[in-house]
Amino acid sequence: MQLLLTNASRPLIFPVDAVDQRGELVPTPIAGEHPLTLYVDKCEVVTLMTLGQAPEALAIGYLRNQRLVSSLDELAAVQVDWETDAVAVTTRRGVKSLTKKLAKRTVTTGCGQGTVFGDLMEEVDSIRLREDVRLSEASLFAVLEAVRQHETIYNAAGAVHGCALASNEGDESRILVFIEDVGRHNAVDAIAGRMWLDDIDGSDKIFYTTGRLTSEMVIKTAQMGIPFLVSRSGLTEMAWRIASRVGLTMIGRAARKHYLLFTGRSRFEAASAP
């Protein structure tokens, strides 16, 4: 079944003038930020503040991670219209109990206040991540180096978070998808959408984020079936508890050759024993 899909990425950087400490005019690039209201079968769901890099993937990934749809086949159309700052999603058979699911809302610690509908912990115990895959130090360091060298909006303009989906191939590990947005929860949702659109299996992949590791990030990573979560930042106590509960291998404070392994140690292969 064919999915009707727009391709409506916005300009990501805008030039403005600023004045520096010497009083001199400095042309400066800044990141975009746009409201995008998501409608599902004409029902308003949420307004996302987004960079606009991948709005269709963001909408699809949001619905996926909120468990409002369970497969790409349920969607007939995803159409973004920036004149109305809206994305209209049309499903093939409707979303069961949509009003009930939207009634319970949790405001998360995501940048710009992420929102999770339904019971935040409802599906955690049903998640099963692969136990037969391993993450080596060589893979970890290769991903960190690939992210470091990746040309980013953050390097040009700041004010955004980045997330990457990477392969797990030792020192040949590489970035498969890289998305930046004004909130890290948007970036992870957009990657979830791209995984569906590109038919990418996450069960042996590595997810990297520049932002802190919160319960929302852990749950979404596990929902996508990805067993390895890496961040250059720290983590919250709830993130640690949930990652331990689902068996996620979670690494924080990761940069160049440094890292802290917090959970899922059985999947990690260090170069030398401690």
C-alpha positions in Angstrom: 0.0 0.0 0.0 1.4 3.3 -1.1 1.9 6.1 1.5 1.2 9.6 0.3 4.1 11.7 1.7 5.2 15.3 1.3 8.8 16.4 1.4 8.6 19.7 3.3 11.9 20.3 5.1 12.3 23.9 6.2 15.4 26.1 6.0 17.4 25.0 9.0 19.6 28.1 9.5 18.8 31.8 9.3 21.3 34.7 9.1 20.8 37.5 11.6 23.0 40.4 12.8 24.4 40.5 16.4 26.6 42.9 18.2 29.7 41.5 19.9 31.5 42.7 23.1 33.4 45.3 21.0 30.2 46.8 19.7 30.9 45.4 16.2 28.2 44.0 14.0 28.6 40.3 13.5 26.5 38.3 10.9 25.5 35.2 12.8 23.6 32.0 11.8 20.8 30.9 14.1 18.7 27.7 14.2 15.1 27.7 13.0 12.2 26.9 15.2 8.7 26.4 14.0 5.4 25.2 15.5 4.0 22.1 13.8 0.5 21.0 14.9 -0.1 17.3 14.4 -3.6 16.2 13.3 -4.6 12.5 13.1 -7.8 12.0 11.1 -8.6 15.7 11.7 -8.2 15.3 15.4 -5.6 17.7 16.9 -3.0 15.7 18.9 -0.1 18.0 19.8 1.9 21.0 18.7 5.6 20.3 18.3 8.3 23.0 18.3 10.7 21.8 15.6 13.7 22.8 13.5 11.8 21.4 10.5 14.5 19.2 9.2 12.4 16.1 8.8 8.8 16.9 9.6 7.2 13.9 8.0 9.5 11.5 9.8 8.9 13.4 13.0 5.2 13.0 12.7 5.5 9.3 11.9 8.0 8.6 14.7 5.9 10.6 17.2 2.9 8.4 16.4 5.1 5.3 16.6 6.7 6.1 19.9 3.4 7.1 21.4 2.0 3.8 20.3 -0.8 5.5 18.5 0.0 3.4 15.4 1.8 0.1 15.3 3.0 0.0 11.7 3.6 2.1 8.7 0.9 0.2 6.8 -1.7 1.8 9.1 -1.0 5.2 7.5 -2.5 6.4 4.2 -1.0 10.0 4.1 1.3 12.3 5.9 1.1 15.8 4.5 3.0 18.8 5.9 1.7 22.4 5.1 3.9 25.1 6.5 1.4 27.8 5.5 -0.8 26.5 8.3 2.1 25.0 10.4 0.3 21.7 10.4 0.9 18.1 9.5 -2.2 16.1 8.6 -2.0 12.3 9.1 -4.7 10.1 7.6 -4.9 6.6 8.8 -6.5 3.7 6.8 -8.8 2.4 9.6 -8.6 5.1 12.3 -6.8 4.9 15.7 -8.6 2.8 18.3 -9.5 4.7 21.5 -7.6 7.8 20.3 -9.6 10.2 22.6 -8.9 7.9 25.6 -5.2 7.7 24.8 -4.9 11.5 24.5 -6.8 12.0 27.8 -3.8 11.0 30.0 -0.8 13.3 29.4 2.6 13.3 31.0 4.8 16.3 30.5 8.4 15.0 30.3 11.8 16.5 30.8 12.4 16.7 27.1 13.7 20.1 25.8 10.7 22.3 25.1 8.7 20.0 27.3 8.0 16.7 25.6 4.7 15.0 26.0 3.9 11.3 26.4 0.3 10.2 26.1 -1.1 7.2 28.0 0.7 5.3 30.8 4.4 6.1 30.6 5.3 2.7 32.0 2.5 0.7 30.4 4.6 -1.3 27.9 8.0 -1.3 29.6 7.6 -4.8 31.0 6.6 -6.3 27.7 9.7 -5.0 25.9 12.3 -7.6 24.9 15.7 -6.6 23.6 18.0 -8.9 21.9 20.5 -10.6 24.3 22.7 -12.2 21.5 24.2 -8.9 20.3 27.3 -7.2 21.7 28.8 -3.7 21.7 32.6 -3.6 21.6 34.7 -0.7 22.6 35.8 -0.5 19.0 32.2 0.1 17.9 31.6 2.6 20.6 34.7 4.6 19.8 34.0 4.5 16.0 30.5 5.9 16.6 31.8 8.7 18.8 34.4 9.6 16.2 31.8 9.6 13.4 29.5 11.9 15.4 32.5 14.2 16.3 33.3 14.6 12.6 29.8 14.8 11.4 28.9 18.3 10.0 26.1 19.6 12.1 23.8 22.5 12.5 24.9 22.7 16.1 28.5 23.5 15.0 27.2 26.3 12.8 24.4 27.8 14.9 24.1 25.9 18.2 20.7 25.7 20.0 19.9 22.2 18.8 20.3 18.6 19.9 21.4 15.7 17.7 20.5 12.0 17.6 22.1 9.3 15.5 21.3 5.8 14.6 24.5 3.9 13.9 25.5 0.5 12.7 27.4 -1.9 15.1 30.4 -3.1 13.0 33.4 -2.7 15.2 35.8 0.0 14.0 33.7 0.1 10.7 30.6 1.3 12.6 29.0 4.3 10.8 26.1 6.7 11.1 23.0 5.5 9.3 20.6 8.4 10.2 21.5 11.7 11.8 18.7 14.1 12.9 18.9 17.5 14.7 16.1 19.4 16.3 15.4 22.0 19.0 14.4 19.2 21.3 16.1 15.8 21.6 12.7 14.1 22.0 11.9 15.4 18.5 15.1 14.1 17.1 14.6 10.6 18.5 11.0 10.6 17.1 12.2 11.6 13.7 14.7 8.8 13.7 12.0 6.4 14.7 10.0 7.6 11.7 13.0 7.2 9.3 13.5 3.7 10.6 10.0 2.8 9.5 10.2 4.7 6.2 13.6 3.1 5.3 12.7 -0.3 6.8 15.7 -0.3 9.3 15.8 -3.0 12.0 17.1 -1.5 15.2 17.7 -4.8 17.1 21.5 -4.7 16.7 22.0 -0.9 16.3 23.4 1.9 18.4 21.4 5.0 19.3 23.4 8.1 20.2 22.1 11.4 21.6 23.8 14.6 22.5 21.3 15.2 25.3 20.9 13.8 28.8 19.5 10.3 29.2 16.0 10.6 30.8 13.2 8.0 31.2 11.6 9.2 28.0 14.8 8.6 26.0 15.3 5.1 27.5 11.7 4.1 26.9 11.7 5.3 23.3 15.0 3.6 22.5 13.7 0.4 24.0 10.4 0.7 22.1 12.4 0.9 18.8 14.1 -2.3 19.8 17.5 -0.8 20.0 19.7 -2.4 22.7 22.5 0.2 22.9 22.0 3.8 24.1 24.9 6.3 24.2 25.1 9.9 25.3 27.9 12.5 25.8 25.8 13.7 28.7 24.6 12.3 32.0 21.5 10.5 33.1 18.6 10.6 35.6 17.9 8.1 38.3 14.6 7.1 36.6 16.4 6.5 33.3 18.9 4.2 35.1 16.1 2.2 36.8 14.1 1.7 33.6 17.2 0.8 31.6 18.1 -1.8 34.2 14.6 -3.1 34.1 14.4 -3.6 30.3 18.0 -4.7 30.0 19.2 -1.8 27.9 23.0 -1.2 27.6 23.3 2.4 28.5 26.5 4.5 28.3 26.9 8.1 29.4 29.6 10.8 29.5 30.9 9.3 26.3 33.4 11.4 24.3 36.5 10.3 22.3 38.0 7.5 24.4 36.1 8.1 27.6 32.8 6.6 28.8 30.8 5.4 31.8 28.9 2.1 31.4 25.8 2.2 33.6 23.6 -0.7 32.7 23.5 -3.8 30.5 27.1 -4.7 31.2 26.7 -8.3 29.8 26.4 -7.0 26.3 29.5 -4.8 26.4 32.9 -6.0 25.4 35.8 -3.9 26.8 39.2 -4.0 25.2 40.7 -5.2 28.5 39.3 -6.4 31.7 39.2 -3.9 34.6 
